Amino acid sequence: MDIWMIVYLIYLFVISIWNAFAGGIRMTTGKTWDKIVGVSAILMAILGMGYAFCLMMGVSSIYAAYLMIAPIVGIGLIITADSWYIYKETKSVWVLLLAIYNTVVTLWNLVLMFKILKDVKWEDVAKIGAGGTAVAFGLSNTEALLLSLAIAAIVAIIVAWIGRKLSNDGDVEARKIPDGYKHGASS
């Protein structure tokens, strides 16, 4: 594994932990939209960490990306729209930077999705999933993908729960978190 892959994996884990934490905080308000964004952030955390675990276990990156990219783009659009809404409300420089980051990443993921869907046939992806063995544990690509997502889900749910507890279970006034952290996840 080269240094850039290690940096990419660290990036995926850091962003995913942040998304889970921010998602837990967002779910503490009573508003429906905040709950949608909170769930979206937690799902993004699961997909991001799941993809990182897949890469670490040797799952075919094209197989994992093919199955995960559409949900990532959809969830990213929700998070990006929310970031721009929060910027409009707060006019915070930090929220603006977060909204710009989310926009760039969502556009990148959108381009990547179209490239993957254009260049890779489902039949080839299905063959990769059914055959071949991921490097770790002698699992098939599909088994390793499911294990990766399960581990990521457990981690994301624990981190989201911590975010919820640190936000005093919805007592927005009692939060001592700066505005830039109170809102938003990263796509």
matplotlib code that plots the C-alpha trace (Angstrom):
import matplotlib.pyplot as plt

x = [0.0, 1.5, 1.6, -1.2, -3.6, -2.8, -3.6, -6.8, -7.9, -7.2, -9.2, -12.1, -12.1, -11.8, -14.6, -16.8, -16.3, -17.2, -20.3, -21.5, -20.9, -22.6, -25.5, -26.0, -26.1, -28.5, -31.0, -31.5, -33.7, -37.4, -37.4, -38.0, -35.5, -32.8, -33.6, -33.3, -30.0, -28.8, -29.7, -28.1, -24.9, -24.8, -25.5, -22.6, -20.4, -21.3, -20.6, -17.3, -16.0, -17.3, -15.5, -12.3, -12.6, -13.3, -10.0, -8.1, -9.5, -8.6, -12.1, -12.1, -12.3, -14.4, -16.9, -17.2, -17.4, -20.0, -22.3, -21.8, -21.5, -25.2, -26.2, -23.1, -24.2, -27.8, -26.9, -24.2, -26.8, -29.0, -26.0, -24.7, -28.2, -28.3, -24.9, -25.9, -29.2, -27.2, -24.8, -27.7, -29.1, -25.8, -23.4, -20.6, -17.3, -16.8, -20.2, -19.4, -16.1, -18.0, -20.7, -18.0, -16.2, -19.5, -20.3, -16.9, -16.9, -20.5, -19.7, -16.6, -18.7, -21.3, -18.6, -17.1, -20.6, -21.2, -17.7, -18.1, -21.6, -20.4, -17.2, -18.2, -20.9, -23.0, -22.3, -18.6, -19.3, -21.5, -18.7, -16.3, -18.7, -19.5, -16.0, -12.6, -11.4, -10.6, -7.2, -8.3, -9.8, -10.4, -13.8, -15.4, -15.7, -19.4, -18.8, -16.0, -18.2, -21.0, -18.6, -17.1, -20.5, -21.5, -18.4, -18.8, -22.5, -21.5, -18.8, -21.1, -24.0, -21.7, -20.2, -23.6, -24.8, -21.8, -22.7, -26.3, -25.2, -22.7, -25.5, -27.5, -30.1, -31.6, -31.2, -30.0, -29.6, -27.3, -24.9, -21.5, -20.6, -19.6, -22.1, -19.8, -19.9, -23.5, -24.6, -23.6, -21.8, -19.4, -20.4]
y = [0.0, 3.3, 6.5, 8.2, 5.2, 5.5, 9.3, 8.6, 5.9, 8.3, 11.0, 8.6, 7.6, 11.2, 12.5, 9.5, 10.0, 13.6, 12.8, 10.3, 12.7, 15.6, 13.3, 12.4, 16.0, 17.0, 14.2, 15.8, 18.6, 18.0, 19.2, 16.6, 18.1, 18.0, 14.3, 13.6, 15.4, 13.6, 10.2, 11.1, 12.1, 8.8, 6.8, 8.8, 7.8, 4.2, 4.3, 6.2, 3.9, 0.9, 1.8, 2.4, -1.0, -2.6, -1.1, -2.3, -5.8, -6.0, -5.8, -4.9, -1.1, -1.0, -3.5, -1.5, 1.8, 0.5, -0.5, 2.5, 5.5, 6.2, 6.3, 8.5, 11.0, 11.0, 11.5, 14.0, 16.2, 16.3, 17.3, 19.8, 21.5, 21.6, 23.2, 26.0, 26.5, 26.8, 29.3, 31.4, 31.5, 32.0, 33.8, 32.0, 31.8, 28.2, 27.1, 28.7, 26.7, 23.6, 24.2, 24.8, 21.6, 19.6, 21.0, 20.1, 16.6, 16.0, 17.2, 15.0, 12.0, 12.7, 12.8, 9.6, 7.9, 8.7, 7.5, 4.2, 3.6, 4.4, 2.4, -0.7, -3.2, -4.7, -8.2, -7.6, -6.3, -9.3, -11.6, -9.8, -10.1, -13.7, -14.8, -13.9, -13.6, -10.4, -10.4, -10.5, -13.5, -15.5, -13.8, -13.2, -9.6, -9.6, -11.1, -8.6, -5.7, -6.7, -7.2, -3.8, -2.1, -3.9, -2.8, 0.7, 0.8, -0.2, 2.4, 5.1, 4.4, 4.5, 7.8, 9.3, 8.2, 10.1, 13.2, 12.9, 12.6, 15.5, 17.7, 17.0, 14.9, 17.8, 20.6, 23.0, 25.9, 23.8, 23.0, 24.6, 23.9, 26.7, 27.3, 25.9, 22.6, 22.6, 22.1, 20.1, 17.0, 16.5, 14.7]
z = [0.0, -1.0, 1.0, -1.0, -0.4, 3.3, 3.2, 1.3, 3.9, 6.8, 5.0, 4.5, 8.2, 9.5, 7.2, 8.1, 11.8, 11.5, 9.4, 12.0, 14.9, 13.0, 12.1, 15.7, 16.7, 13.8, 14.8, 18.2, 17.0, 16.5, 12.9, 10.1, 7.8, 10.5, 11.0, 7.3, 7.1, 10.3, 8.9, 5.6, 7.3, 9.2, 6.0, 4.3, 7.3, 6.8, 3.1, 3.5, 6.2, 4.4, 1.3, 3.3, 5.0, 1.5, 0.2, 3.3, 2.9, -0.8, -2.3, -5.9, -5.8, -9.0, -7.4, -4.2, -6.0, -8.5, -5.7, -3.5, -5.8, -6.5, -2.8, -2.1, -4.7, -3.6, 0.1, -0.9, -2.7, 0.5, 2.6, 0.1, -0.2, 3.6, 3.8, 1.5, 3.4, 6.7, 5.1, 3.9, 7.4, 9.3, 6.8, 8.7, 6.8, 8.2, 6.9, 3.6, 3.4, 4.3, 1.7, -1.0, 0.1, 0.0, -3.5, -4.9, -3.4, -4.6, -8.1, -8.1, -7.0, -9.6, -12.4, -11.0, -10.9, -14.6, -15.5, -13.6, -15.0, -18.5, -18.4, -16.4, -17.3, -14.6, -15.8, -15.1, -11.7, -10.9, -11.9, -9.7, -6.8, -7.3, -8.0, -6.8, -3.2, -1.4, 0.1, 3.8, 5.5, 2.3, 1.8, -1.5, -2.7, -1.7, 1.7, 2.4, 1.2, 3.5, 6.4, 5.7, 5.7, 8.9, 10.8, 9.4, 10.5, 14.1, 14.3, 12.8, 15.1, 18.2, 17.0, 16.2, 19.7, 21.2, 19.1, 20.4, 24.0, 23.7, 22.4, 25.6, 23.8, 21.9, 24.4, 21.7, 24.1, 26.4, 23.5, 23.9, 20.3, 17.8, 15.0, 12.4, 14.1, 15.2, 11.6, 8.6, 7.5, 4.7, 1.5]

ax = plt.figure().add_subplot(projection="3d")
ax.plot(x, y, z, "-o")
ax.set_aspect("equal")
plt.show()
